[in-house]
Amino acid sequence: MFGNIAKRLAGKTILITGASAGIGKATAQSFAEASNGDIKLVLAARRLEKLDALRDELSAKYPKLKVYPVILDVSKIETIEPFFKGLPQEFGTIDVLVNNAGKALGLDPIGSVNPKDVDVMFQTNVLGMIQLTQLVVAQMKQRNKGDIIQLGSVAGRNPYPGGGIYCATKAALRSFTHVLREELINTRIRVMEIEPGNVESDEFSLMRFRGDKSRAKKVYENSEPLTQEDIAELVVFAASRRENTVIAESLIFGTNQASAYHLYKGSLDN
Ligand SMILES: NC(=O)c1ccc[n+]([C@@H]2O[C@H](COP(=O)([O-])OP(=O)(O)OC[C@H]3O[C@@H](n4cnc5c(N)ncnc54)[C@H](OP(=O)(O)O)[C@@H]3O)[C@@H](O)[C@H]2O)c1
């Protein structure tokens, strides 16, 4: 049964945003492993040196693998179309888009959120994701084929104090994704959303607490958070089902995860 995974992924071109760290990086590693290198990966993020290092790591392990590391800042909306149109021909037809780039900044209550943080979160998590998806979906419609895999969050369903903007971005992603799935319901294009709870990924919490390592670490104390590999496995699983099978929405969290409210309450009290 599981032997089919490599066969189903064989030869596909997979575009992952935010591939330089965290869930995006783990997803690239998992796709390479699951396909035994018989895929093409477009790895996009802002830090090219990290993408190059990942390419080197994966190419050494999987000689057949083709990797194209490329700078993409999804918050710079005007750069997305040139990025997409500028992909080398070999990597230009996307079979699987993983819209992963995203972030939470701070835990400020509404009324005190820096308007710059509002812009960055919406530009990255929502506007950039929409712009890239529009371009990729238009291409997929021509082929009546392809997978869109969205990194949503439990935060999109269960908003919590201090998460006013981040939760709103993930609710927006959820709504957009739902509409896209409905619009494409009679096609071979699959639209799938994965909604993780607390994941101790490379940089998510560090980013939220603006580089404060001890605050970032505190979020995971007294719990057993998911790992970025847990989420990557689910992305690969969704992409490698039979082509008529849509894993539409997956809520995934650790067994002893506290509610986000309790996780963050300590920080709010500080
Ligand atoms: N960790 C969690 O608890 C959790 C829970 C639910 C959902 N999620 C979602 O999962 C996704 C990945 O999060 P993560 O935990 O893996 O975070 P992470 O460890 O901070 O990694 C984020 C990745 O996104 C990239 N990125 C950030 N801003 C970008 C931009 N403007 N353009 C392109 N790439 C950008 C970063 O690379 P560069 O800095 O090189 O650009 C990095 O590769 C996000 O959408 C997040 O909302 C995370």
The ligand as an SDF file (V2000), in Angstrom:
LIG
                    3D

 48 52  0  0  0  0  0  0  0  0999 V2000
    4.8440   26.4790   14.2510 N   0  0  0  0  0  0  0  0  0  0  0  0
    3.5650   26.4300   14.5880 C   0  0  0  0  0  0  0  0  0  0  0  0
    3.2010   26.2750   15.7680 O   0  0  0  0  0  0  0  0  0  0  0  0
    2.5100   26.5660   13.5180 C   0  0  0  0  0  0  0  0  0  0  0  0
    1.2030   26.1930   13.8630 C   0  0  0  0  0  0  0  0  0  0  0  0
    0.1980   26.3020   12.9140 C   0  0  0  0  0  0  0  0  0  0  0  0
    0.5080   26.7810   11.6540 C   0  0  0  0  0  0  0  0  0  0  0  0
    1.7820   27.1450   11.3430 N   0  0  0  0  0  0  0  0  0  0  0  0
    2.0170   27.6890   10.0000 C   0  0  0  0  0  0  0  0  0  0  0  0
    2.9880   26.8950    9.3410 O   0  0  0  0  0  0  0  0  0  0  0  0
    3.7090   27.6980    8.3990 C   0  0  0  0  0  0  0  0  0  0  0  0
    5.1970   27.4970    8.5940 C   0  0  0  0  0  0  0  0  0  0  0  0
    5.5450   27.8740    9.9040 O   0  0  0  0  0  0  0  0  0  0  0  0
    6.8430   27.3320   10.6500 P   0  0  0  0  0  0  0  0  0  0  0  0
    6.4220   26.9360   12.0100 O   0  0  0  0  0  0  0  0  0  0  0  0
    7.5780   26.3750    9.8170 O   0  0  0  0  0  0  0  0  0  0  0  0
    7.6710   28.7110   10.7890 O   0  0  0  0  0  0  0  0  0  0  0  0
    9.2460   29.0000   10.7090 P   0  0  0  0  0  0  0  0  0  0  0  0
   10.0450   27.9320   11.3650 O   0  0  0  0  0  0  0  0  0  0  0  0
    9.3620   30.4030   11.2390 O   0  0  0  0  0  0  0  0  0  0  0  0
    9.5560   29.0150    9.1410 O   0  0  0  0  0  0  0  0  0  0  0  0
    8.9470   29.9870    8.3400 C   0  0  0  0  0  0  0  0  0  0  0  0
    9.4560   29.9140    6.9170 C   0  0  0  0  0  0  0  0  0  0  0  0
    8.7630   30.9180    6.1610 O   0  0  0  0  0  0  0  0  0  0  0  0
    9.7190   31.7200    5.4840 C   0  0  0  0  0  0  0  0  0  0  0  0
    9.2180   33.0780    5.3250 N   0  0  0  0  0  0  0  0  0  0  0  0
    8.9470   34.0000    6.2870 C   0  0  0  0  0  0  0  0  0  0  0  0
    8.5530   35.1580    5.7140 N   0  0  0  0  0  0  0  0  0  0  0  0
    8.5710   34.9480    4.3710 C   0  0  0  0  0  0  0  0  0  0  0  0
    8.2830   35.7500    3.2570 C   0  0  0  0  0  0  0  0  0  0  0  0
    7.8930   37.0230    3.3990 N   0  0  0  0  0  0  0  0  0  0  0  0
    8.4130   35.2300    2.0120 N   0  0  0  0  0  0  0  0  0  0  0  0
    8.8180   33.9520    1.8590 C   0  0  0  0  0  0  0  0  0  0  0  0
    9.1120   33.1310    2.8720 N   0  0  0  0  0  0  0  0  0  0  0  0
    8.9880   33.6280    4.1160 C   0  0  0  0  0  0  0  0  0  0  0  0
   10.9890   31.6480    6.3160 C   0  0  0  0  0  0  0  0  0  0  0  0
   12.1480   31.7890    5.4820 O   0  0  0  0  0  0  0  0  0  0  0  0
   12.9000   33.1510    5.1290 P   0  0  0  0  0  0  0  0  0  0  0  0
   13.0640   33.8810    6.4250 O   0  0  0  0  0  0  0  0  0  0  0  0
   14.1940   32.6460    4.5450 O   0  0  0  0  0  0  0  0  0  0  0  0
   12.0620   33.8530    4.1190 O   0  0  0  0  0  0  0  0  0  0  0  0
   10.9310   30.2010    6.7960 C   0  0  0  0  0  0  0  0  0  0  0  0
   11.4650   29.3430    5.8120 O   0  0  0  0  0  0  0  0  0  0  0  0
    3.2360   29.1410    8.6240 C   0  0  0  0  0  0  0  0  0  0  0  0
    2.2680   29.4600    7.6510 O   0  0  0  0  0  0  0  0  0  0  0  0
    2.6070   29.0860   10.0120 C   0  0  0  0  0  0  0  0  0  0  0  0
    1.6190   30.0730   10.1650 O   0  0  0  0  0  0  0  0  0  0  0  0
    2.7970   27.0400   12.2440 C   0  0  0  0  0  0  0  0  0  0  0  0
  1  2  1  0
  2  3  2  0
  2  4  1  0
  4  5  1  0
  4 48  2  0
  5  6  2  0
  6  7  1  0
  7  8  2  0
  8  9  1  0
  8 48  1  0
  9 10  1  0
  9 46  1  0
 10 11  1  0
 11 12  1  0
 11 44  1  0
 12 13  1  0
 13 14  1  0
 14 15  2  0
 14 16  1  0
 14 17  1  0
 17 18  1  0
 18 19  2  0
 18 20  1  0
 18 21  1  0
 21 22  1  0
 22 23  1  0
 23 24  1  0
 23 42  1  0
 24 25  1  0
 25 26  1  0
 25 36  1  0
 26 27  1  0
 26 35  1  0
 27 28  2  0
 28 29  1  0
 29 30  1  0
 29 35  2  0
 30 31  1  0
 30 32  2  0
 32 33  1  0
 33 34  2  0
 34 35  1  0
 36 37  1  0
 36 42  1  0
 37 38  1  0
 38 39  2  0
 38 40  1  0
 38 41  1  0
 42 43  1  0
 44 45  1  0
 44 46  1  0
 46 47  1  0
M  CHG  2   8   1  16  -1
M  END
$$$$
